[in-house]
C-alpha cells in the first residue's frame, strides 16, 4: 500500500486520518497543501476516483468567493480554476494508487488493507 494524505496541519480530520493509519502501522506520505499543492495529474486522478469536482469541494471553505467561482464556471474552466484555488478542497484527500477518498472515511480505508 502506498498511502498519500493531502491536507493541512491544522485540519482535525487530516490529523484523524494520520492517526488512523499510524495506529495500524501503515506507512503514509503526508503532503501539506499549504506548502505544496497537488499537481494536475494528482488532482485529475482523485477527481475521477471520487466522482467529479463537486465531491472535492468543501462547502465550509473559508474562501467562499473562490468556492462560488469554481462552482459556477463551465465544466471546461472549472478544473483549471480549482487547480489554482486548492484552498477550497475538502480535507483530507487520501490516495491509495488509483483509489481515493475525500474526508474522513475509515470504512473505505479498511477495504484497502
Secondary structure, 3 states (H helix, E strand, C coil): CCEEEEECCCCHHHHHHHHHHHHCCCCEEEEECCCCCCCHHHHHHHHHHHCCHHHHECCCCCCHHHHHHHHHCCHHHHHHHHHHCHHHECCCEEEECCEEEECCCHHHHHHHC
